[in-house]
Amino acid sequence: MRETYGKSLPGMKLNDLAGKLIVIEGTDGAGRTTQINMLKTWLEERGHAVLDTGMTRSPLAGEGIQRAKEGNNLGRLTQSLFYATDFVDRLENEIAPALRAGFVVLTDRYIYSLMARAVVRGVDPEWIRSIYSTALKPDAVFYLRVGIEQLIPRVVFSRGFDYWESGMDLFPAHDMYEAFCSYQKALLREFERLAAEFGFEIVDASRDAKSVFSVLKDRILTVLEGAPGEASLAQQISERIDRMLRSPEGRLAAGASAAGQAAAKGLELAPRHFPGSFPRANGNGRSA
């Protein structure tokens, strides 16, 4: 049965949320977005309907967060409430409806990143947890773990240092490089604590993207289809039918079935005569 971390949103029926909620967590530069994009394509190729979502994508609050961050003067409590609004709006209007329809929901970060960011900035841990008590418990959380030594070159050679991801609001006297290192180290420590508390599945994200993708695929298959080596019931039935049809007996049976269907079709098209009635011959000796 689907559960939350405290209370449900009004009107939300947890038993109806039959899909799978899969979270990809990790700090900035861990490769989350790359993995989400590859996983979405792969899952759709396997026949799954997929919704991918992430922070600041709410129509209600996403644009407001981006505008507020442009000024570099967003307070920690206001920031936390902004992100909470964004999350709850997506939970109610995107995540829950998709789960209700049987989708696989891939989310690029979840409440854990939001809580970690807030706690590192000095927000009361109990208060921030109470805000996210309506969050659904995921079916799996994959934490892309990467050290500060790997993060720095990834960020430098991709988009560069960002004011907020560098924690410049916490370390205004530092230059951006020093602030980034201090902030990310604090964030990584908080993620380690959360990983132990919430049972994250840890994935070594210091490897190349294809290797990480391969690990995630195997683990997500376990979530969707059961233990490794155990195919789903539908897959087992499909494979058994396929083997039967490929065997000589199966081909013979299939041929007989096709012939029987053709014969039945012919009978449907043939004139129907009932007991006691016969076709009458006309003057030319032909049946009328």
GUMARTI-607228 format. One line per 4 residues: number of its first residue (from 1); their letters; for each residue y, x, z of N, C-alpha, C. Coordinates in Angstrom, 2 decimals, decimal comma. Layout:
N
NUM> a> Y X Z Y X Z Y X Z  ... $
END
This chain:
288
1> mret> -1,20 0,83 0,00 0,00 0,00 0,00 1,25 0,87 0,00  2,24 0,48 -0,79 3,49 1,21 -0,85 4,23 1,10 0,48  4,86 2,21 0,92 5,59 2,24 2,18 6,98 2,82 1,98  7,84 2,55 2,96 9,16 3,17 2,99 9,23 4,09 4,21 $
5> ygks> 10,38 4,77 4,36 10,57 5,63 5,52 11,20 4,89 6,69  11,26 3,57 6,60 11,81 2,80 7,70 11,80 1,32 7,40  12,75 0,88 6,61 12,87 -0,53 6,29 12,98 -0,70 4,78  12,65 -1,90 4,31 12,71 -2,20 2,88 14,05 -2,81 2,52 $
9> lpgm> 14,44 -2,64 1,28 15,62 -3,32 0,79 15,37 -4,82 0,78  16,38 -5,64 1,00 16,19 -7,10 1,00 15,55 -7,59 -0,29  14,51 -8,40 -0,13 13,85 -9,00 -1,29 12,85 -8,12 -1,99  12,69 -6,87 -1,57 11,74 -5,97 -2,22 10,34 -6,18 -1,66 $
13> klnd> 9,39 -6,51 -2,54 8,00 -6,72 -2,15 7,22 -5,45 -2,47  6,86 -4,71 -1,43 6,23 -3,41 -1,62 4,89 -3,51 -2,33  4,15 -4,60 -2,09 2,83 -4,75 -2,71 2,91 -4,89 -4,23  4,09 -5,24 -4,74 4,24 -5,42 -6,19 4,50 -4,11 -6,93 $
17> lagk> 4,77 -3,04 -6,19 5,18 -1,78 -6,82 3,95 -0,94 -7,14  3,30 -1,28 -8,25 1,99 -0,71 -8,56 2,04 0,61 -9,32  3,20 1,01 -9,80 3,30 2,25 -10,56 3,17 3,48 -9,67  3,49 4,63 -10,23 3,41 5,89 -9,48 4,79 6,54 -9,42 $
21> livi> 5,15 6,97 -8,22 6,44 7,64 -7,99 6,17 9,11 -7,73  6,63 9,94 -8,67 6,37 11,38 -8,60 7,71 12,12 -8,54  7,87 12,96 -7,53 9,12 13,67 -7,29 8,96 15,14 -7,64  9,94 15,67 -8,36 10,02 17,12 -8,61 11,23 17,62 -7,83 $
25> egtd> 10,96 18,40 -6,78 12,02 18,90 -5,91 12,22 20,39 -6,11  13,36 20,86 -5,63 13,66 22,28 -5,71 15,15 22,50 -5,78  15,57 23,70 -5,46 16,98 24,01 -5,46 17,49 24,21 -6,89  18,77 24,41 -7,02 19,38 24,62 -8,33 18,81 25,87 -8,99 $
29> gagr> 18,39 25,75 -10,26 17,85 26,89 -10,98 16,35 27,03 -10,87  15,68 26,10 -10,18 14,23 26,18 -10,01 13,46 25,74 -11,26  14,14 25,07 -12,19 13,47 24,64 -13,42 13,02 23,20 -13,40  13,59 22,38 -12,53 13,18 20,99 -12,41 13,37 20,21 -13,71 $
33> ttqi> 14,56 20,29 -14,28 14,87 19,49 -15,47 13,96 19,86 -16,63  13,70 21,15 -16,80 12,78 21,59 -17,87 11,41 20,96 -17,69  10,90 20,97 -16,46 9,58 20,41 -16,20 9,56 18,90 -16,37  10,62 18,21 -15,93 10,70 16,76 -16,10 10,63 16,40 -17,57 $
37> nmlk> 11,37 17,11 -18,41 11,38 16,81 -19,85 10,01 17,00 -20,47  9,32 18,08 -20,11 7,98 18,32 -20,66 6,97 17,31 -20,13  7,06 16,99 -18,85 6,12 16,05 -18,26 6,29 14,65 -18,85  7,51 14,25 -19,10 7,76 12,92 -19,66 7,09 12,79 -21,03 $
41> twle> 7,30 13,78 -21,89 6,68 13,76 -23,22 5,16 13,74 -23,12  4,63 14,58 -22,25 3,17 14,68 -22,10 2,57 13,37 -21,59  3,20 12,76 -20,60 2,70 11,50 -20,05 2,77 10,37 -21,08  3,83 10,33 -21,85 3,95 9,30 -22,88 2,89 9,49 -23,97 $
45> ergh> 2,58 10,72 -24,30 1,52 10,98 -25,27 0,16 10,52 -24,75  0,00 10,50 -23,44 -1,24 10,01 -22,84 -1,26 8,50 -22,65  -0,20 7,84 -23,09 -0,16 6,39 -23,06 0,53 5,77 -21,86  1,21 6,60 -21,04 1,90 6,07 -19,86 3,34 5,70 -20,21 $
49> avld> 3,79 4,60 -19,66 5,22 4,27 -19,72 5,91 5,07 -18,63  7,01 5,75 -18,97 7,64 6,68 -18,05 9,13 6,40 -17,91  9,60 6,42 -16,67 11,04 6,41 -16,39 11,39 7,72 -15,73  12,39 8,43 -16,25 12,87 9,61 -15,55 14,28 9,33 -15,04 $
53> tgmt> 14,52 9,74 -13,82 15,80 9,48 -13,17 16,17 10,69 -12,33  17,40 10,68 -11,83 17,86 11,81 -11,03 19,21 11,52 -10,41  19,69 12,46 -9,65 20,94 12,28 -8,92 22,12 12,05 -9,85  23,05 11,22 -9,39 24,32 10,88 -10,04 24,14 10,13 -11,36 $
57> rspl> 23,00 9,46 -11,55 22,79 8,69 -12,77 23,01 7,19 -12,57  23,44 6,81 -11,40 23,69 5,40 -11,11 24,95 4,92 -11,84  24,87 3,79 -12,54 26,07 3,23 -13,17 27,14 2,86 -12,14  26,70 2,59 -10,92 27,62 2,17 -9,87 28,42 3,34 -9,30 $
61> ageg> 27,75 4,48 -9,05 28,41 5,57 -8,33 28,39 6,91 -9,05  27,55 7,06 -10,07 27,40 8,37 -10,71 28,69 8,95 -11,25  29,42 8,14 -12,00 30,68 8,63 -12,58 31,70 8,94 -11,50  31,72 8,13 -10,45 32,65 8,36 -9,35 32,38 9,68 -8,64 $
65> iqra> 31,10 10,02 -8,47 30,74 11,30 -7,84 31,25 12,46 -8,68  31,04 12,38 -9,98 31,48 13,46 -10,86 33,00 13,64 -10,81  33,71 12,53 -10,80 35,18 12,62 -10,74 35,64 13,20 -9,40  34,98 12,76 -8,31 35,36 13,23 -6,98 35,11 14,73 -6,83 $
69> kegn> 34,06 15,22 -7,45 33,72 16,64 -7,34 34,63 17,54 -8,15  35,32 16,97 -9,11 36,21 17,77 -9,95 37,38 18,33 -9,14  37,76 17,63 -8,07 38,90 18,09 -7,29 38,57 19,14 -6,25  37,28 19,40 -6,02 36,83 20,40 -5,04 37,33 20,11 -3,63 $
73> nlgr> 37,59 18,83 -3,31 38,08 18,49 -1,97 37,32 17,31 -1,37  36,06 17,14 -1,78 35,23 16,04 -1,30 34,66 16,39 0,07  34,97 15,58 1,10 34,47 15,84 2,44 32,97 15,61 2,55  32,35 16,23 3,55 30,89 16,20 3,65 30,36 14,79 3,91 $
77> ltqs> 31,05 14,00 4,76 30,58 12,64 5,04 30,79 11,74 3,83  31,94 11,87 3,19 32,20 11,08 1,98 31,19 11,43 0,89  30,91 12,70 0,76 29,93 13,16 -0,23 28,56 12,55 0,06  28,15 12,57 1,31 26,84 12,02 1,69 26,75 10,53 1,38 $
81> lfya> 27,82 9,79 1,69 27,83 8,35 1,43 27,86 8,05 -0,06  28,57 8,88 -0,83 28,60 8,73 -2,28 27,19 8,87 -2,85  26,50 9,94 -2,45 25,15 10,19 -2,95 24,17 9,12 -2,48  24,35 8,61 -1,28 23,48 7,55 -0,77 23,66 6,28 -1,59 $
85> tdfv> 24,90 5,98 -1,96 25,17 4,81 -2,79 24,49 4,96 -4,15  24,62 6,14 -4,72 23,98 6,43 -6,00 22,47 6,24 -5,91  21,87 6,75 -4,82 20,41 6,66 -4,67 19,94 5,23 -4,51  20,57 4,48 -3,60 20,13 3,11 -3,33 20,30 2,23 -4,57 $
89> drle> 21,36 2,45 -5,33 21,55 1,67 -6,56 20,43 1,96 -7,55  20,06 3,22 -7,70 18,96 3,55 -8,62 17,62 3,05 -8,08  17,44 3,12 -6,77 16,20 2,63 -6,17 16,01 1,15 -6,47  17,07 0,37 -6,27 16,97 -1,07 -6,42 16,91 -1,51 -7,87 $
93> neia> 17,65 -0,85 -8,74 17,82 -1,33 -10,11 17,08 -0,54 -11,18  16,52 0,62 -10,81 15,76 1,41 -11,78 14,35 1,72 -11,28  14,27 2,37 -10,12 12,97 2,85 -9,65 12,03 1,71 -9,31  12,47 0,77 -8,48 11,60 -0,34 -8,07 11,17 -1,22 -9,25 $
97> palr> 12,08 -1,63 -10,15 11,64 -2,41 -11,31 10,62 -1,67 -12,18  10,82 -0,37 -12,35 9,87 0,40 -13,16 8,50 0,46 -12,49  8,47 0,68 -11,19 7,19 0,69 -10,46 6,52 -0,68 -10,51  7,32 -1,72 -10,45 6,79 -3,08 -10,51 6,13 -3,33 -11,87 $
101> agfv> 6,66 -2,71 -12,91 6,10 -2,87 -14,25 4,97 -1,90 -14,54  4,59 -1,08 -13,56 3,47 -0,16 -13,74 3,84 1,18 -14,34  5,11 1,52 -14,38 5,56 2,79 -14,95 5,19 3,96 -14,04  5,17 5,15 -14,64 5,22 6,39 -13,88 6,69 6,77 -13,78 $
105> vltd> 7,19 6,89 -12,56 8,59 7,25 -12,35 8,65 8,73 -11,98  9,32 9,51 -12,82 9,56 10,92 -12,55 11,01 11,06 -12,08  11,19 11,57 -10,88 12,55 11,72 -10,39 12,90 13,18 -10,13  14,01 13,59 -10,74 14,52 14,94 -10,61 15,31 15,02 -9,31 $
109> ryiy> 14,63 15,44 -8,26 15,12 15,45 -6,88 15,09 14,04 -6,31  15,03 14,00 -4,98 14,89 12,73 -4,27 15,70 12,84 -2,98  15,38 12,06 -1,98 16,17 12,06 -0,75 16,10 13,41 -0,03  15,07 14,21 -0,32 14,90 15,48 0,39 16,03 16,46 0,05 $
113> slma> 16,39 16,54 -1,23 17,53 17,37 -1,61 18,82 16,87 -0,98  18,96 15,56 -0,96 20,18 14,97 -0,40 20,28 15,24 1,09  19,15 15,14 1,79 19,16 15,42 3,22 19,39 16,90 3,48  18,75 17,76 2,69 18,91 19,21 2,88 20,36 19,63 2,68 $
117> ravv> 20,98 19,14 1,62 22,37 19,49 1,35 23,28 19,04 2,50  23,03 17,83 3,00 23,87 17,30 4,07 23,69 18,09 5,36  22,44 18,40 5,72 22,17 19,12 6,96 22,77 20,52 6,92  22,63 21,19 5,78 23,21 22,53 5,64 24,73 22,49 5,82 $
121> rgvd> 25,33 21,36 5,44 26,79 21,22 5,58 27,20 20,71 6,96  26,23 20,58 7,86 26,56 20,23 9,23 26,50 18,76 9,57  25,98 17,93 8,66 25,86 16,50 8,93 24,72 16,27 9,92  24,88 15,31 10,80 23,86 15,00 11,81 22,55 14,59 11,13 $
125> pewi> 21,44 15,28 11,42 20,16 14,99 10,75 19,68 13,56 10,97  19,84 13,02 12,18 19,38 11,66 12,44 20,19 10,64 11,65  21,47 10,87 11,55 22,34 9,96 10,81 21,98 9,94 9,32  21,78 11,12 8,74 21,49 11,18 7,30 20,12 10,59 7,01 $
129> rsiy> 19,17 10,73 7,92 17,84 10,14 7,72 17,91 8,61 7,79  18,75 8,11 8,69 18,87 6,65 8,80 19,41 6,05 7,52  20,28 6,78 6,83 20,85 6,28 5,57 19,76 6,10 4,51  18,79 7,02 4,52 17,74 6,98 3,50 16,44 6,35 4,00 $
133> stal> 16,52 5,56 5,05 15,31 4,94 5,61 14,69 3,90 4,68  15,46 3,43 3,69 14,92 2,45 2,74 14,17 3,11 1,57  14,17 4,43 1,54 13,53 5,14 0,44 12,02 4,90 0,42  11,47 4,74 -0,76 10,02 4,59 -0,90 9,34 5,93 -0,72 $
137> kpda> 8,19 5,92 -0,06 7,41 7,15 0,05 6,75 7,43 -1,31  6,96 8,63 -1,85 6,40 8,93 -3,17 4,88 9,09 -3,13  4,28 9,00 -4,31 2,84 9,28 -4,43 2,59 10,78 -4,39  3,58 11,57 -4,78 3,45 13,02 -4,72 4,85 13,64 -4,80 $
141> vfyl> 5,03 14,74 -4,06 6,26 15,52 -4,13 5,87 16,95 -4,46  6,33 17,43 -5,61 6,04 18,80 -6,03 7,31 19,63 -5,83  7,21 20,61 -4,94 8,35 21,47 -4,63 8,24 22,76 -5,44  9,18 22,96 -6,34 9,22 24,17 -7,15 9,87 25,28 -6,32 $
145> rvgi> 9,04 26,10 -5,73 9,54 27,13 -4,83 9,90 28,39 -5,61  11,10 28,87 -5,39 11,56 30,10 -6,04 12,50 30,81 -5,07  12,43 32,13 -5,04 13,26 32,90 -4,12 14,65 33,15 -4,65  15,53 33,61 -3,77 16,91 33,86 -4,16 16,99 34,95 -5,23 $
149> eqli> 16,02 35,88 -5,22 16,04 36,96 -6,20 15,82 36,43 -7,62  15,01 35,38 -7,75 14,79 34,79 -9,07 15,90 33,80 -9,44  16,48 33,15 -8,43 17,51 32,16 -8,71 18,76 32,78 -9,32  19,19 33,91 -8,79 20,47 34,50 -9,22 20,50 34,77 -10,72 $
153> prvv> 19,53 35,50 -11,31 19,60 35,72 -12,75 19,46 34,45 -13,57  18,69 33,49 -13,09 18,54 32,23 -13,83 19,88 31,51 -13,93  20,59 31,47 -12,82 21,88 30,77 -12,82 22,92 31,54 -13,63  22,95 32,85 -13,45 23,94 33,68 -14,15 23,78 33,57 -15,66 $
157> fsrg> 22,53 33,59 -16,14 22,30 33,60 -17,58 22,10 32,20 -18,16  22,33 31,17 -17,37 22,27 29,80 -17,91 23,67 29,20 -17,96  24,11 28,59 -16,87 25,42 27,93 -16,89 26,43 28,60 -15,97  26,02 29,61 -15,23 26,94 30,28 -14,32 27,02 29,58 -12,97 $
161> fdyw> 27,80 30,15 -12,07 27,92 29,61 -10,72 28,80 28,37 -10,71  28,36 27,38 -9,96 29,07 26,12 -9,81 29,67 26,06 -8,40  30,85 25,46 -8,28 31,55 25,41 -7,00 30,68 24,81 -5,90  30,08 23,64 -6,18 29,32 22,93 -5,15 27,96 23,54 -4,93 $
165> esgm> 27,26 23,94 -6,01 25,94 24,55 -5,86 26,04 25,94 -5,26  27,24 26,50 -5,24 27,46 27,79 -4,60 27,92 27,63 -3,15  28,13 26,38 -2,72 28,54 26,14 -1,34 29,93 26,66 -1,03  30,82 26,66 -2,02 32,17 27,17 -1,79 32,95 26,31 -0,79 $
169> dlfp> 32,53 25,04 -0,63 33,18 24,20 0,38 32,80 24,64 1,80  31,68 25,39 1,91 31,25 25,89 3,22 31,76 27,30 3,48  31,90 28,08 2,41 32,28 29,49 2,55 33,52 29,79 1,69  34,64 29,17 2,02 35,82 29,31 1,17 36,38 30,72 1,11 $
173> ahdm> 36,10 31,55 2,12 36,66 32,91 2,13 35,83 33,88 1,29  34,60 33,49 0,93 33,73 34,36 0,16 34,05 34,25 -1,32  33,63 35,25 -2,08 33,68 35,05 -3,53 32,48 34,19 -3,90  32,44 33,68 -5,13 31,44 32,69 -5,51 30,03 33,25 -5,45 $
177> yeaf> 29,85 34,53 -5,80 28,51 35,13 -5,76 27,99 35,18 -4,33  28,82 35,66 -3,39 28,39 35,74 -2,00 28,15 34,36 -1,41  29,01 33,41 -1,77 28,83 32,04 -1,28 27,53 31,44 -1,81  27,23 31,69 -3,08 25,99 31,18 -3,67 24,78 31,71 -2,90 $
181> csyq> 24,75 33,00 -2,64 23,61 33,59 -1,93 23,47 33,00 -0,53  24,58 32,87 0,20 24,53 32,34 1,56 24,08 30,88 1,56  24,65 30,10 0,66 24,34 28,67 0,61 22,90 28,43 0,19  22,45 29,12 -0,85 21,09 28,90 -1,34 20,05 29,38 -0,34 $
185> kall> 20,32 30,45 0,39 19,40 30,89 1,43 19,25 29,83 2,52  20,37 29,25 2,92 20,33 28,19 3,93 19,59 26,97 3,40  19,81 26,65 2,13 19,15 25,51 1,51 17,64 25,74 1,40  17,25 26,95 1,04 15,82 27,27 0,92 15,12 27,18 2,28 $
189> refe> 15,80 27,61 3,33 15,21 27,48 4,67 14,99 26,02 5,03  15,96 25,17 4,69 15,83 23,75 4,99 14,72 23,12 4,16  14,57 23,55 2,91 13,49 23,03 2,07 12,12 23,41 2,63  12,00 24,61 3,15 10,73 25,03 3,75 10,38 24,14 4,94 $
193> rlaa> 11,38 23,80 5,73 11,15 22,94 6,88 10,74 21,53 6,43  11,42 21,02 5,42 11,09 19,69 4,89 9,71 19,68 4,24  9,37 20,77 3,56 8,06 20,85 2,91 6,94 20,73 3,93  7,11 21,36 5,08 6,09 21,28 6,12 6,05 19,89 6,74 $
197> efgf> 7,21 19,29 6,94 7,27 17,98 7,58 6,73 16,86 6,69  7,11 16,90 5,40 6,76 15,79 4,51 5,57 16,09 3,60  4,96 17,24 3,77 3,74 17,54 3,01 3,96 17,74 1,53  5,00 18,49 1,15 5,21 18,78 -0,27 4,04 19,58 -0,82 $
201> eivd> 3,73 19,36 -2,08 2,80 20,24 -2,80 3,63 21,36 -3,40  3,37 22,57 -2,98 4,20 23,71 -3,37 3,69 24,33 -4,67  4,61 24,55 -5,59 4,30 25,17 -6,88 5,16 26,42 -7,02  4,52 27,52 -7,36 5,23 28,79 -7,54 6,07 28,71 -8,82 $
205> asrd> 7,37 28,53 -8,67 8,25 28,38 -9,82 8,83 29,69 -10,31  8,39 30,81 -9,74 8,86 32,10 -10,22 8,18 32,49 -11,53  7,09 31,80 -11,87 6,39 32,07 -13,12 7,10 31,41 -14,29  6,60 31,68 -15,50 7,23 31,11 -16,68 7,01 29,60 -16,73 $
209> aksv> 7,83 28,93 -17,52 7,85 27,46 -17,54 6,50 26,88 -17,96  5,82 27,51 -18,92 4,54 26,98 -19,39 3,47 27,04 -18,29  3,48 28,11 -17,52 2,51 28,23 -16,42 2,75 27,18 -15,35  4,03 26,96 -15,02 4,37 25,93 -14,04 3,98 24,56 -14,56 $
213> fsvl> 4,24 24,32 -15,84 3,90 23,04 -16,47 2,40 22,78 -16,41  1,60 23,81 -16,64 0,15 23,66 -16,59 -0,33 23,26 -15,20  0,26 23,87 -14,18 -0,11 23,52 -12,80 0,28 22,08 -12,49  1,49 21,70 -12,88 1,95 20,33 -12,62 1,09 19,30 -13,34 $
217> kdri> 0,69 19,57 -14,56 -0,16 18,63 -15,29 -1,46 18,38 -14,55  -2,11 19,43 -14,10 -3,39 19,27 -13,39 -3,21 18,45 -12,12  -2,15 18,73 -11,39 -1,95 18,02 -10,12 -1,53 16,57 -10,34  -0,76 16,33 -11,37 -0,34 14,95 -11,65 -1,52 14,13 -12,16 $
221> ltvl> -2,42 14,74 -12,91 -3,62 14,04 -13,34 -4,43 13,59 -12,13  -4,46 14,42 -11,11 -5,16 14,04 -9,88 -4,52 12,80 -9,25  -3,20 12,75 -9,26 -2,48 11,60 -8,71 -2,77 10,34 -9,52  -2,80 10,47 -10,83 -2,94 9,30 -11,70 -4,39 8,85 -11,88 $
225> egap> -5,33 9,81 -11,87 -6,69 9,48 -12,26 -7,73 9,85 -11,22  -7,35 10,34 -10,07 -8,33 10,69 -9,05 -8,55 12,18 -8,97  -9,59 12,57 -8,26 -9,89 13,98 -8,03 -10,22 14,68 -9,34  -10,00 16,01 -9,41 -10,32 16,76 -10,62 -11,78 16,56 -11,02 $
229> geas> -11,98 16,30 -12,30 -13,33 16,08 -12,80 -13,77 14,65 -12,74  -12,99 13,80 -12,08 -13,34 12,39 -11,96 -12,40 11,58 -12,85  -12,90 11,16 -13,99 -12,08 10,36 -14,89 -11,91 8,96 -14,34  -10,86 8,29 -14,78 -10,65 6,91 -14,37 -11,76 6,03 -14,93 $
233> laqq> -11,93 4,82 -14,37 -12,98 3,92 -14,82 -12,82 3,58 -16,30  -11,59 3,31 -16,71 -11,35 2,97 -18,12 -11,72 4,13 -19,03  -11,38 5,36 -18,59 -11,71 6,53 -19,39 -13,22 6,74 -19,45  -13,92 6,52 -18,32 -15,37 6,68 -18,32 -16,02 5,68 -19,28 $
237> iser> -15,57 4,42 -19,26 -16,13 3,40 -20,15 -15,87 3,76 -21,61  -14,64 4,21 -21,90 -14,28 4,58 -23,27 -15,15 5,73 -23,78  -15,33 6,75 -22,92 -16,15 7,90 -23,32 -17,61 7,50 -23,52  -18,12 6,60 -22,67 -19,51 6,16 -22,81 -19,72 5,38 -24,11 $
241> idrm> -18,77 4,51 -24,44 -18,87 3,75 -25,70 -18,81 4,69 -26,89  -17,92 5,69 -26,82 -17,79 6,65 -27,91 -19,09 7,42 -28,11  -19,74 7,85 -27,02 -21,01 8,57 -27,14 -22,09 7,68 -27,75  -22,11 6,42 -27,34 -23,11 5,49 -27,87 -22,95 5,29 -29,37 $
245> lrsp> -21,70 5,15 -29,80 -21,45 4,90 -31,23 -21,77 6,13 -32,08  -21,69 7,32 -31,49 -21,98 8,54 -32,23 -23,48 8,82 -32,34  -24,28 8,19 -31,49 -25,73 8,42 -31,52 -26,35 7,65 -32,69  -27,56 8,08 -33,19 -28,23 7,36 -34,28 -28,46 5,89 -33,93 $
249> egrl> -28,89 5,63 -32,71 -29,14 4,25 -32,30 -27,85 3,45 -32,33  -26,75 4,10 -31,89 -25,47 3,42 -31,86 -24,99 3,09 -33,26  -25,17 4,05 -34,19 -24,74 3,79 -35,57 -25,57 2,68 -36,19  -26,89 2,66 -35,88 -27,77 1,61 -36,40 -27,35 0,25 -35,86 $
253> aaga> -27,06 0,21 -34,55 -26,64 -1,04 -33,94 -25,32 -1,51 -34,51  -24,42 -0,55 -34,74 -23,12 -0,91 -35,30 -23,28 -1,46 -36,71  -24,20 -0,82 -37,49 -24,44 -1,31 -38,84 -25,04 -2,70 -38,84  -25,99 -2,93 -37,92 -26,60 -4,26 -37,83 -25,57 -5,29 -37,44 $
257> saag> -24,69 -4,90 -36,51 -23,65 -5,82 -36,09 -22,72 -6,17 -37,24  -22,37 -5,16 -38,04 -21,48 -5,41 -39,18 -22,15 -6,30 -40,20  -23,47 -6,07 -40,42 -24,20 -6,91 -41,38 -24,27 -8,34 -40,88  -24,52 -8,48 -39,57 -24,58 -9,82 -39,00 -23,26 -10,55 -39,12 $
261> qaaa> -22,19 -9,82 -38,92 -20,87 -10,44 -39,06 -20,60 -10,85 -40,49  -21,02 -9,99 -41,43 -20,83 -10,33 -42,84 -21,64 -11,57 -43,21  -22,89 -11,65 -42,70 -23,74 -12,80 -43,00 -23,12 -14,08 -42,43  -22,63 -13,97 -41,21 -22,00 -15,12 -40,58 -20,78 -15,56 -41,37 $
265> kgle> -20,04 -14,60 -41,88 -18,86 -14,92 -42,68 -19,26 -15,64 -43,95  -20,39 -15,18 -44,54 -20,87 -15,81 -45,75 -21,29 -17,25 -45,51  -21,92 -17,49 -44,38 -22,33 -18,86 -44,05 -21,14 -19,77 -43,88  -20,08 -19,20 -43,31 -18,89 -20,02 -43,12 -18,30 -20,45 -44,45 $
269> lapr> -18,41 -19,56 -45,47 -17,82 -19,85 -46,77 -18,72 -20,71 -47,64  -20,04 -20,72 -47,33 -20,98 -21,47 -48,16 -20,82 -22,96 -47,93  -21,17 -23,82 -48,94 -21,12 -25,28 -48,75 -22,07 -25,69 -47,64  -21,67 -26,62 -46,83 -22,50 -27,06 -45,72 -23,20 -28,35 -46,09 $
273> hfpg> -24,52 -28,41 -45,92 -25,31 -29,61 -46,19 -25,97 -30,02 -44,89  -26,01 -31,31 -44,69 -26,56 -31,81 -43,44 -27,91 -32,43 -43,68  -28,74 -32,51 -42,69 -30,09 -33,10 -42,85 -30,00 -34,49 -43,47  -30,83 -34,70 -44,48 -30,88 -36,00 -45,13 -29,93 -36,12 -46,29 $
277> sfpr> -29,15 -35,14 -46,57 -28,25 -35,19 -47,72 -28,51 -34,00 -48,61  -28,55 -34,23 -49,91 -28,82 -33,19 -50,88 -27,77 -33,27 -51,97  -27,48 -32,20 -52,60 -26,52 -32,26 -53,70 -27,09 -33,06 -54,86  -26,26 -33,94 -55,40 -26,70 -34,76 -56,52 -26,49 -34,02 -57,83 $
281> angn> -27,41 -34,23 -58,76 -27,30 -33,58 -60,08 -26,49 -34,49 -60,98  -25,61 -33,87 -61,74 -24,88 -34,68 -62,71 -25,65 -34,74 -64,01  -25,05 -35,29 -65,01 -25,78 -35,47 -66,27 -26,16 -34,19 -66,92  -25,53 -33,09 -66,61 -25,86 -31,79 -67,24 -26,89 -31,01 -66,45 $
285> grsa> -27,45 -31,68 -65,45 -28,46 -30,99 -64,65 -27,88 -30,07 -63,61  -26,55 -30,13 -63,47 -25,92 -29,26 -62,48 -25,61 -30,06 -61,23  -25,56 -29,37 -60,17 -25,26 -30,05 -58,90 -23,82 -30,51 -58,93  -23,60 -31,74 -58,43 -22,24 -32,27 -58,40 -21,59 -31,87 -57,08 $
END
